[in-house]
Amino acid sequence: AAKASVPKMSYKNFDIKIIAYYGVVIKGWPLDKFVPPSLIKSQTELKVLLWAWETNTIHFYKLTNEEF
């Protein structure tokens, strides 16, 4: 888990606002596009996404100094 507290999840510009700033990535995203859940129109995709979070298939990962 990340040691820094991220005040707000940012899907738009995630690479700049979260990865570059905090050194945190999301591993295991199961969908083709990385978008906020509110933009996912398929109930099936929402269920897949929820299941992945609930089973820790998706998780936040703090990059090591070597990875970052």
Steps between C-alpha positions, in 0.01 A plus 500: 500500500607854438640686799386837369135590521353578159233766559295423188504226240581643158427281199571781255875557481556213745857466374581859598279560802547164674787299352748785453405682820444212743680211330186285519355287221193281468584140417252256353253737331271255315338730245630625165473866598603667825200721578300595808226252587241771433593487130462123471164432338513120494360331810720199422814714498396665826452159660841386373659815642326464838594132523862582419519758781322272748736210428814717494561414135532877458712676756700814556874442489769736629791496258844433642777754444637276224162478326428869539 
